[in-house]
Amino acid sequence: SSRLYENVAGIKGMFLANKMTDSVVKTYITYNRGRDWRLLQAPTADLRGNSIRCELPYCSLHLHLHVSANPYTSGNIESKDSAPGIIVASGSIGAELTTSNVSMFITSDAGNTWRQIFDEEYSVLYLDQGGALVAIRHTPLPIRHLWMSFDEGREWNKYSFTMSPLFVDGLLGEPGEETLIMTIFGHVSHRSEWQLVKIDFRSIFNRRCTEGDYQTWHLHNRGEPCIMGVKRIYRKLKPIARCVMGKTYSVTMTSAPCDCTEADFECDYGYDRRSDGKCTPAFWFLPSSMSRSCTTGTTFINSTGYRKVVSNNCTAGVIAEYTARRQHCPTQAPKGLHLVTSEGKLTATLGTNVTFLVFLEEGDGARTSIMVDFGDGHALTYSNVSSIENGVKHVYKAVGIYRVTATGENRLGSESVVLYLHVTCQLEYIHLSAPFVAVKSKEVNLTAVLWPSQVGTVTYIWWFGNNTEPIITLEGSVACTFSREGVNTVTVQVSAGNAILQDRKAIAVHEYFRSHLLAFSSNLDDHNPDVAEWRLDVSRVIKNSMVKATGVTPERLLVSVLPGLPTAAEFFLLPDKELTEGKPDKNTAHLDQLTEIILSALNQNLVQFTLRPGVQVTVYAAHLSAAPLVDMSENHSGSAMLMLLSVVVLGLAIFVVYKFKRKIPGLNVYAQMQNEKEQEMIQSPVSPTESTLVSPNTPRELVTSPELMDTELNTRPIGE
């Protein structure tokens, strides 16, 4: 597996790391746990003694920091606790780390100088606690030789370990750092079994090491002997000695503490190192904020911007200058007051707990009182900031936008902060209140009725007919005019919080018409389920009865049963374009005559229908009309609003609408209904205030379009 850093064994605080800068990877080394990093100095000569020209920082040595996934093979870099200062790794020389031209390199002085030992990749095994190194070439070809060095990789001797070449799969040293026995395993051919070759190197050595075979080695960083605040001196084998150190050898080390210097300290939390090496506060950090939990008269530990590198053991020197100092808590007015909700949002749901958090950047928090005004007539005061560490909870009981204020105050001054909180509730359904029939080119008022009526900040999006661009308002009413006769659709979408609901209505537009309210004998109310499909079917029956009783042309008559109880309806008499084209006065007079004929038939109880066997319903002309009779003369009102908003609101507030259609036994019209219509009723929500336009001979879209049947209403009954 690959990784970006390597902890060098045997030397505390020393790491190698690969860092990508400007899309290239370079290798860096540190001797103080990452406080300072530098590039590796490349060897001055190659294997053949040719000079290598590689100047920092444009050219350096870069290493592959890979560990092996196979426990029987070595990785690309090796170091041992028993051989401090010796590192063997594969890498390349140049401006960046590459996977081509890979060679093997070694350092015996902990990374200060490096030597090239092979120009191909090799697996290296430490023997006799680093007193000997064994290398085997990485190759898919069979081999029979290995290389061995007794002087930390300066010279390598070639040895044959088998008579016939072997495909090497791995090598393994015996347990223990002092081992002189290794095992090579592989296969003679791809079809053969594994072959194990055990090599005992003890015969190469003819004596054990004595004290004269050792020398002292001073750990240093380019001549600086103090590493992690300590001077370390190791005992290691002389390169010319060929002897066995054995189990009795131990890496004896003497150490002495160093005086602290600036290099032994790193930047403290909240501080960044500048180009001149000084630690200064980061742009987001306020050093004075560290004293906000202070109480006047006590002390706190104030950082100097520095802290000693972890595990650094330096003493004396400048340690007092860079160590955090204990200081008296300052006396100051509150500064940097912050007010947020616990979730960091500016919205809240009606009736739920809202938690407010108050923070103070600077000031004597223990002696600063906090007053929180929730903006709804309620406020709380706390003696100090620390008493509300877990936040302040409040429940809003009404929808709206609230100005929440927090004020911190002590004897030296005060500061306030404001938060505007939007309290909302879920929008359940909407209803578009619109007239059934409108006058061409006359202004019509449309209103979106919400349930519940107060849900918070609401945006209304109005779509008219086939217009590609909507009209967006913050009010629930809009005025519009229709310049095209026929059926015009209006869609309103209401956006509240994360919810968007819509309702759609179809409006029949004509140049002039007549209308009048209808009433019924009281027995009809006993069988009225108040659902849209029932009203649609009864409207058809009433229409047929009126046509038979009066002889009015079916194309000119519309009937609509209104929502709610007691049952009411309205008929609309439309002009005949073919008979009176271009003669509005003659047409209006003709409309008045037909209206009188219809009203006369109604007053004589000529319009009746059978609801069920034994239940005969009579249709009357009501005394009040939902809208005035409309024509183009100056003596009549031009208003085209045919359905009163009060009727809609009354229907919303009082009557319970059933979700599912109830089939009324005996009603003649239901005997002819198709199964498809039954399915449509089950799947379609029903508005408590929907409208229907009914005319058997009207163009089909006027009767069967989803807009007119309210099948797209996103609503539910009030009674639920």
Beta strands, then each sheet from edge to edge (+ up, - down):
strand 1: 5-7
strand 2: 15-21
strand 3: 24-30
strand 4: 38-39
strand 5: 60-63
strand 6: 77-79
strand 7: 87-94
strand 8: 103-107
strand 9: 115-118
strand 10: 122-127
strand 11: 132-137
strand 12: 145-149
strand 13: 157-160
strand 14: 167-173
strand 15: 181-187
strand 16: 194-200
strand 17: 214-218
strand 18: 226-227
strand 19: 230-237
strand 20: 253-257
strand 21: 265-267
strand 22: 271-273
strand 23: 279-281
strand 24: 299-302
strand 25: 306-308
strand 26: 325-328
strand 27: 335-341
strand 28: 347-349
strand 29: 353-362
strand 30: 369-373
strand 31: 379-382
strand 32: 392-395
strand 33: 400-410
strand 34: 413-424
strand 35: 429-433
strand 36: 437-439
strand 37: 444-451
strand 38: 458-464
strand 39: 471-473
strand 40: 477-480
strand 41: 486-496
strand 42: 499-510
strand 43: 514-520
strand 44: 557-561
strand 45: 569-573
strand 46: 608-612
strand 47: 615-621
sheet 1: 1+ 2- 3+ 4-
sheet 2: 5+ 7- 6+
sheet 3: 5+ 7- 8+ 9-
sheet 4: 10+ 11- 12+ 13-
sheet 5: 14+ 15- 16+
sheet 6: 17+ 19- 18+
sheet 7: 17+ 19- 20+
sheet 8: 21+ 25-
sheet 9: 22+ 23-
sheet 10: 24+ 26-
sheet 11: 27+ 29- 32+
sheet 12: 28+ 34+ 33- 30+ 31-
sheet 13: 35+ 37- 40+
sheet 14: 36+ 42+ 41- 38+ 39-
sheet 15: 44+ 45- 43+ 47- 46+
end
